[in-house]
Amino acid sequence: MTARPHRNFYGRTKGKHLKASHERYLEEDLAAHSPGPVGWDENPERAALDLDALFGGRDVWLEIGFGGGEHLVAQAAAHPDIGIIGAEPYINGTAMLLGKLRDAKVRNVRIHPGDVRDLFDVLPDRSVAKAFLLYPDPWPKTRHHRRRFVTPEHLEPLARVLKPGAEFRVATDIPDYVRQTLEQVPRHGFRWTAEGPRGWREPWPDWVRTRYEAKALREGRVPHYLTFLRS
């Protein structure tokens, strides 16, 4: 049996009381969207997920912290030939995504309602063709910067599961998060693709604005769109 590492999880996993509809989505739909045995209680040996069986041999994308699911469901609907896995520990966000999936009637999404590090444990090496980190928790205080995603604890396993040449997209409106991203991500086997200001000021052609970005723009913050390729 693989020893379970100690992992602190920072942040909330549940917000306001769930709506009755959200409770219903979780009860009726979440199990059907499971990628398989991810949690330690159900997969103590950390056996790798069979992504070919899960998605029929299609390329797999990963969204890390999908928030309310606006971007993920839009990408899934636009790319039915792709399998997408989303990881989100905030259960209200998971419930919101499940509702959106019902409305959109997409079938190519799987959801891990928990820490993406547990998902990294069971994703095969070089198995993910694209990854998204969109408006992650900024943890603005200096003493909390180690809790950000763009640290070795997260970037090392992310680099392991991404295919060579895979795209890693990061969107944030926090200048210091941009700084840390540009410092840390290239150290873990990634190349920043920007060749000028347009390379981080303009969103991707298939970008779907999230509610977090809409809030940032209302409050006068400037989005940054950073694209990296796995070496």
N, C-alpha and C positions, 0 to 999 in steps of 0.2 A: 504494500500500500504506500502510495506517495504521501510524504508528510505535508500537511497543510501549512502553508506559510502564514505568519501573522500579517494581516493587512488591516490597517486603519481605513475606515471609510469616513470621509469628511462630507458633511452636507446633509440635507434632509432627504428622506425617502418618501415622505408623505406630507402633503400640505393640508389644505382645507378639506372638510368632510366631502367624500366623493358623492357625486350625484348618483341617483338611482340608476340612470342609464349607464354610467361608467362602471358601477358595481356589476351590472349585467354583462357589459362587454368583457370584463375581467373573468367573470364566472363562465361565460359561454364561449368566449373566443380565444382566450390567452393560450390554453393548452394546445389548441390546433396550430398556433403560430410558434410553438416552441422549436428551436433548432435541434433539440435533443438533450441528452443528459449533460448539463453544464455544471450545476451546483455540486459542491463537495459531497453532500449527503446522498445524492443520486449517482455520482460518478467519482468515487474516492480514488480510483486508479487513474483518473484523468485521461481516459481513453479518448482518442481523437474523434472529432465529428466526421461522419461520412458525408462530405459535401456533395459528392456525385449522386448519392442516393437521395439527398435532401433536395437538390435543385436540378437533377437530371443532367449533370455535366455542364451546366451553364457557368459562365464566369460569376464570381461572387464579389459583391461590394459590401463594405462595412461602414455604418454610421455610428460614431461614438458620441453618445449623449444626444438623442434626437429631439429632446424638448417636447414640444407638442406634436411633432411628427409631420409638419407641413412639407418640409423638404423631402423627407424619406418617402412619403406616399406619392408625391409628385414624380420623383425619380422612378419609383417602381411602376407607376402607371405609364410613364414615357418609355420605359425600357423593360417590356415584358420578357425579353430574352435574357435578362440578368436576374440573378438571385441576390437579394439584399438582406443582410442581417443588421438589426439595430440593437444597441445596448443602451439601456436607460434605467438607472436605479430609482428614479422618482416615479412612484406608481401612478400618480395623477397623469403624468405625461404618457405613460404606457396606455392608460385607459383612453386618453384622448386619441392616440394613434389608432387604437383598435376601432374606435368609432369612425375615424376617417377611412380606414381600410374597408369597413363595411360599405360606406357610401361609394367609394371608388371601385369596389368589387375587384381588387387586385389580389392575386394569389401567390405572388413571388416574394413574399416578405416573411422573415422569421424574427422573433423578438426574444431577447434575453433581458428580463426585467431585473437587472442587477449590475454589479461592478464589471466593467469590461475586462479587468484583469483575469477574472475567472473564465471569461470567454477566450482570452488569449491562451490560457492553459490547454484548451481542447481544440483550437484551430490548428490544422496541419501547417507545417512550414510551407512558405511560398504558395499559399492557397488563395489569397485575396488580391483582386485585380485593381481595386480602388478603395480609398478610405476617406472619410469626411470627419472633420472636427469643427463644428460650426457654433460659434459663440459659446465656448466653454466657460464654466465658472471662472471668473478672473482672479479670485482670491487676491484682492488688491493689497493687503498688508504684506510688507516685506517678509515678516516671519512666517507667512502662509504660502510663500511662493513654491515651497517644496510640495505643496498639495496640488499644484497645477498638473495638467496632463503632460505638458511638454517638459518632462523630467525623465531621467534614465529609466526609472521604474516602469514607465509606460512605453517610452520610445523604443527600448530594446526589444520587448516582445512584439511591438507593432512592426518593427523592421523585420523580425523573423517571419511573421505570417504573411507579409506582403511579397508578391512576385517581383522579380527584377523588372524594372521599368514601370511598376505600379505607381499611380498618381495618389498623392496625399494632399488633400485640400484643407486649409485652415482659414476660417473667417473669424475675425474679432474686431471689436471697436476700441480695444484697450491698448494704448501705445506701449505700455510696459510688457504686455503679453506678446505683442509683436517682437519686441526686443528679445525676450527670452526664447521665443519660437525660433527666431533667426540665429540665435546663439546655439541652441541645443539640437534642433532637428538635423542640421547638416553633420553634426558630430556622430550621428547614428546611422549613417549610410544613405543619406538623402541629398539631393542636389536641388537648390532653389532655382526655379526656371525663369524668374523675372529678368528682363533685359533693359528695363527702364520703368519709369513711374506707372505707365499703363499696366505693368505686370502685377501691381498690387492695388491699384486704385479702381480698376474696372472689374466688375463681377464676371464670373464665368458665363459663357453663352447660354448655358442651360440652368443658370442660377434661379432658385425659387426663394423669394424673400420670406424669412421667418418672422414670427411675431417679436422675437428678440431684436432683430435688425430694425424692424419698424419702430420699436421703442427707442433704440439708440439714435435713429435719425430724428425722431421727435425731440429728443433731448440734446440734439446738437453734436453728437459724437460721430466720428468718421469711420466707416467700415474699412477694413483692410482685407484683401483677398490674396492669400499666399498659396502658391502651388509648388509642391516638391515632387521629385521623381525618385523612386527607390533605385539605388545603384545596382 
